[in-house]
Amino acid sequence: MIPFESLAKEFHHGLECVQAKIGEKETRMILTAKPGQKQYLPGQPRIRLDKKAHNVDGNQDVLLEYFEKCHNTKQLDSLLPFMRYIFVQTPSYQHISPLHHQGSHAREIKVTEDPGLHLVWYYELIFIKPIPAYFYSQAFWTYIKNADTLLYHTCLGFIRSYYMLIQFEIDFHRACKLRLIPEKDDGVLPTYEEWCEFIEAFAHVGDAHVNRRYHYGELRLSRINRAAFFSKGKLAYFHIYPQWGSFLEHTLAPIITVFAVCSVVLNSMQVSLAAIQLGDMTLEDAWPNFVDASLWFPIVVILGIAVVLLVALAGVCVMGTMDLFRGNKVRRQKKRDPKAGSRSHGMVG
């Protein structure tokens, strides 16, 4: 696997990366607009490039802070070491279903600008972050590589994920419809052929050149929330339903299920005890079969519930253990073969 070198196809030509003097001796690479070009970040007019504070302030680089806000995944990175113990199955960035295949999982695509939600899914939803227009500029990649190495690796991992999301022309057209792909500097969307030429530059970037989050593909939000709860003491990494009622509904559902099972068991025990008491009375002579059924049927119910719960618990433990060992096995295989665990959907090998 090779590192990213440069864009094969550049769609924004209005930016340049130049050396600027910060102090008496210090210099820094800054991102600016070329003379005669629009003096703001492509796709984001709120971020001006002709203001000194955005690039050359000795104490603060506001432009870099903006990129941090848009692409930083440090919070999710910190949870991933714990995720392997709650059964994240696919330690491979190639476990990403193309856009057209998301519907096969009954998932609705939700466009978000939150970098920590990119390719995170929750039942019938999956969040995808659109590509910023400045990714089309070679000057941006030069600037971010010199400004912040970790952020550079994060941006590389993010754009690499689109190589898996858009694998066919139908994916490309859907991405254009969802506005996941930005326009070129002439205000026109790239063609599918142009897009393939652009994204090819990131196709062979290895895991050694991206941050931890993008060593993985799609991630399940419910498991991330559990990792946040057990490792960070937070209620959740992200609330899909930011209301107490909805939160308690999802949180209390398993507890209520346990209470319901316990209620059935206790009621069965009461019936058994009542049947035992009736067995000493004359009703035993009148209804011996009924008394016997009342005595033994609750016991059968209790044993049946116990068997079901034990089988279910054993099944969860077995599947979890298999997932954990499979994940570790793929990690070991990836050290020898980068293509290990490369299937994007279905049963992961």
C-alpha positions in Angstrom: 0.0 0.0 0.0 1.3 3.4 -1.0 0.9 6.9 0.5 -1.0 9.6 -1.3 1.3 11.7 -3.5 -0.9 14.1 -5.5 -4.2 14.5 -7.3 -4.5 12.9 -10.7 -7.3 15.3 -11.5 -7.7 18.7 -10.0 -11.1 20.4 -10.2 -10.4 23.6 -8.2 -7.5 25.7 -9.4 -8.1 28.9 -7.5 -6.0 28.0 -4.4 -2.3 28.0 -3.7 -0.1 27.0 -0.8 2.7 29.5 -0.1 5.3 30.1 2.6 4.5 33.1 4.8 6.5 34.8 7.5 4.9 34.6 10.9 7.5 36.2 13.2 10.9 37.5 12.8 12.3 34.0 12.1 9.3 31.7 11.8 7.6 30.8 8.5 4.5 28.7 7.8 2.7 27.2 4.8 -0.5 29.1 4.3 -3.5 28.5 2.1 -4.5 31.5 0.0 -6.6 32.2 -3.1 -4.8 33.1 -6.3 -5.0 36.7 -7.5 -8.3 37.3 -9.3 -10.0 34.3 -7.7 -12.7 34.2 -5.1 -11.1 35.0 -1.7 -12.8 32.3 0.3 -12.5 28.6 0.8 -14.2 26.7 -2.1 -17.7 25.7 -1.1 -17.6 27.8 2.1 -17.9 31.6 1.6 -18.0 32.1 5.4 -14.3 31.2 5.6 -12.3 34.1 4.0 -8.8 33.6 2.9 -7.9 37.2 2.5 -7.9 37.9 6.3 -4.6 37.7 8.1 -6.1 35.9 11.1 -7.1 32.9 9.0 -3.6 32.0 8.1 -0.7 33.9 9.6 -1.6 34.8 13.1 1.4 33.6 15.2 -0.8 32.3 18.1 -3.8 31.0 16.2 -4.5 29.5 12.8 -8.3 30.0 12.4 -8.3 28.2 9.1 -6.8 25.1 10.7 -9.3 25.3 13.5 -12.1 25.2 10.9 -10.6 22.1 9.3 -10.3 20.5 12.7 -14.0 21.1 13.4 -15.0 19.7 10.0 -12.8 16.6 9.9 -11.6 15.7 13.4 -12.6 12.2 14.6 -10.5 12.1 17.8 -13.5 11.4 20.0 -14.4 8.3 18.0 -10.7 7.3 17.7 -10.5 7.1 21.5 -13.5 4.7 21.7 -12.3 2.3 19.0 -9.8 0.4 21.3 -12.8 -0.6 23.5 -15.0 -1.4 20.5 -13.1 -4.6 19.7 -14.4 -6.0 23.1 -18.0 -5.4 22.2 -17.9 -7.3 19.0 -17.0 -4.9 16.2 -16.6 -7.5 13.4 -14.8 -5.8 10.6 -11.3 -4.3 11.3 -11.1 -3.4 7.6 -11.8 -0.1 5.8 -13.2 -2.1 2.9 -16.2 -3.1 4.9 -18.3 -0.3 3.3 -21.3 -1.1 1.2 -21.7 1.0 -2.0 -24.4 3.6 -2.0 -26.8 1.5 -4.1 -26.4 -1.4 -1.8 -27.4 0.5 1.4 -31.0 0.1 0.3 -30.6 -3.7 0.5 -30.1 -3.3 4.2 -33.2 -1.1 4.4 -31.0 1.9 5.3 -31.9 5.5 4.6 -29.0 7.8 3.9 -28.8 10.8 6.2 -26.3 13.5 5.0 -24.4 15.1 7.9 -21.5 17.5 8.3 -20.4 15.8 11.6 -17.2 14.0 10.9 -17.7 11.7 13.8 -20.9 10.3 12.3 -19.6 9.5 8.8 -20.4 5.9 8.0 -22.0 5.3 11.4 -25.3 3.4 11.1 -28.3 2.8 13.4 -30.9 0.3 12.3 -32.5 1.8 9.2 -30.2 4.9 9.1 -26.7 5.5 7.9 -24.9 8.9 8.2 -22.6 10.1 5.4 -20.6 13.2 5.3 -20.3 15.0 1.9 -17.0 15.8 0.3 -16.0 19.4 0.7 -15.2 21.3 -2.5 -11.7 22.2 -1.3 -10.7 18.5 -1.5 -10.6 19.1 -5.3 -7.5 21.3 -4.8 -3.9 20.1 -4.6 -3.1 23.2 -2.7 -5.4 22.1 0.2 -3.6 18.7 0.5 -0.2 20.4 0.5 -1.3 22.8 3.2 -3.0 20.3 5.5 0.0 17.9 5.2 2.3 20.6 6.5 -0.1 22.1 9.0 -1.3 19.0 10.9 -0.1 15.4 10.1 -2.9 13.7 12.1 -5.6 15.8 10.5 -4.0 15.0 7.1 -4.3 11.3 7.8 -8.0 11.8 8.9 -8.8 13.6 5.6 -7.0 10.8 3.6 -9.1 8.2 5.4 -12.3 10.1 4.8 -11.8 10.5 1.1 -10.6 6.9 0.8 -14.0 5.8 2.1 -15.6 7.3 -1.0 -13.7 4.9 -3.2 -15.8 2.1 -1.6 -19.0 4.1 -1.4 -19.0 4.9 -5.1 -18.1 1.8 -7.0 -20.5 1.9 -9.9 -22.1 4.6 -12.0 -25.4 4.2 -10.2 -23.6 5.1 -6.9 -22.1 8.1 -8.6 -25.5 9.4 -9.8 -27.0 8.8 -6.4 -24.2 10.7 -4.7 -24.8 13.6 -7.0 -28.5 13.6 -6.2 -27.7 13.6 -2.5 -25.1 16.4 -3.1 -22.3 14.2 -1.6 -20.1 15.2 -4.5 -19.3 18.9 -4.9 -19.2 20.9 -8.1 -16.0 21.9 -9.9 -14.8 25.4 -10.0 -16.9 26.1 -13.1 -20.1 25.2 -11.2 -20.6 21.9 -13.0 -20.5 18.4 -11.4 -17.7 16.2 -12.7 -18.6 13.4 -15.0 -18.4 9.8 -13.8 -15.2 9.4 -15.8 -13.7 12.5 -14.3 -14.7 11.3 -10.8 -13.0 7.9 -11.3 -9.8 9.7 -12.4 -9.9 11.9 -9.3 -10.7 9.2 -6.7 -8.1 6.8 -8.1 -5.4 8.8 -6.4 -6.7 7.6 -3.0 -7.6 4.0 -4.0 -4.3 2.4 -2.8 -3.7 4.5 0.3 -2.8 2.0 3.1 -4.0 2.0 6.8 -0.5 3.2 7.8 -1.4 6.5 6.2 -4.8 7.1 7.7 -6.0 7.6 11.3 -7.5 4.9 13.5 -11.2 5.5 12.7 -10.6 4.8 9.0 -9.0 1.5 9.6 -12.6 0.5 10.0 -15.5 0.8 7.6 -19.1 1.2 8.7 -19.6 1.3 12.5 -22.8 0.5 14.5 -23.9 3.4 16.6 -25.5 1.2 19.3 -22.2 -0.4 20.0 -20.4 2.9 19.9 -22.8 4.2 22.5 -22.1 1.2 24.8 -18.4 1.8 24.4 -18.9 5.5 25.4 -20.9 4.4 28.4 -18.5 1.8 29.7 -15.2 3.5 28.9 -16.1 7.2 29.2 -19.0 7.2 31.6 -21.2 9.1 29.1 -24.8 8.2 28.4 -24.1 7.9 24.7 -21.7 8.9 22.0 -24.6 10.3 19.9 -28.3 10.5 20.7 -30.5 9.7 17.7 -33.6 10.9 19.7 -32.4 13.8 21.9 -35.4 13.6 24.3 -35.6 11.9 27.7 -38.7 10.1 26.8 -37.1 8.4 23.7 -33.9 7.8 25.5 -35.6 6.1 28.5 -37.8 4.1 26.1 -34.7 2.5 24.4 -32.8 2.2 27.7 -35.6 0.7 29.8 -36.9 -1.8 27.1 -34.4 -4.5 28.0 -35.0 -4.0 31.7 -38.8 -4.2 31.2 -38.3 -7.4 29.3 -36.4 -8.9 32.2 -39.1 -7.9 34.6 -41.7 -9.4 32.3 -39.9 -12.7 32.3 -39.5 -12.6 36.0 -43.2 -11.9 36.4 -44.1 -15.0 34.4 -41.8 -17.1 36.5 -43.2 -15.8 39.8 -46.8 -16.3 38.6 -45.9 -19.9 37.6 -44.4 -20.4 41.1 -47.5 -19.1 42.7 -49.7 -21.5 40.7 -47.4 -24.4 41.7 -47.6 -23.5 45.4 -51.4 -23.2 45.2 -51.6 -26.6 43.5 -49.5 -28.1 46.3 -51.9 -26.7 48.9 -54.9 -27.9 47.1 -53.4 -31.3 46.9 -54.0 -31.8 50.6 -57.7 -31.0 50.2 -60.7 -32.9 49.0 -60.4 -31.2 45.6 -57.6 -33.6 44.8 -60.1 -36.4 44.8 -62.5 -34.5 42.5 -59.9 -32.9 40.2 -56.7 -35.0 40.5 -55.6 -34.4 36.9 -56.2 -30.7 37.1 -54.2 -30.5 40.3 -51.3 -32.5 38.8 -51.4 -30.2 35.7 -51.5 -27.1 37.9 -48.5 -28.4 39.8 -46.3 -29.5 36.9 -47.2 -27.2 34.1 -45.7 -24.1 35.9 -42.6 -26.0 36.5 -42.3 -26.9 32.8 -42.9 -23.2 32.0 -40.1 -22.2 34.4 -37.7 -24.7 33.0 -38.7 -23.7 29.4 -38.0 -20.1 30.1 -34.7 -21.0 31.8 -33.6 -23.1 28.8 -34.6 -20.4 26.3 -32.6 -17.7 28.3 -29.6 -20.0 28.7 -29.6 -20.9 25.0 -30.0 -17.2 24.0 -27.2 -16.2 26.4 -25.0 -18.9 25.2 -25.7 -17.9 21.6 -24.8 -14.3 22.3 -21.6 -15.4 24.0 -20.6 -17.7 21.2 -21.4 -15.2 18.5 -19.6 -12.5 20.4 -16.5 -14.7 21.0 -16.5 -15.7 17.3 -16.7 -12.0 16.3 -13.9 -11.1 18.7 -11.6 -14.0 17.5 -12.5 -13.3 13.8 -11.7 -9.6 14.3 -8.3 -10.4 15.9 -7.6 -13.0 13.2 -8.3 -10.5 10.4 -6.0 -8.0 12.1 -3.2 -10.6 12.2 -3.9 -11.5 8.5 -3.8 -7.8 7.5 -0.2 -7.6 8.7 0.6 -10.2 6.1 -2.0 -9.5 3.5 -3.6 -6.0 3.2 -6.6 -7.5 1.4 -7.7 -9.6 4.3 -11.3 -9.0 5.4 -11.9 -7.1 2.2 -15.5 -8.1 1.5 -17.7 -5.0 1.8 -20.9 -6.7 2.7 -22.5 -10.1 3.4 -20.6 -12.7 5.5 -17.1 -11.3 6.2 -14.2 -13.6 5.7 
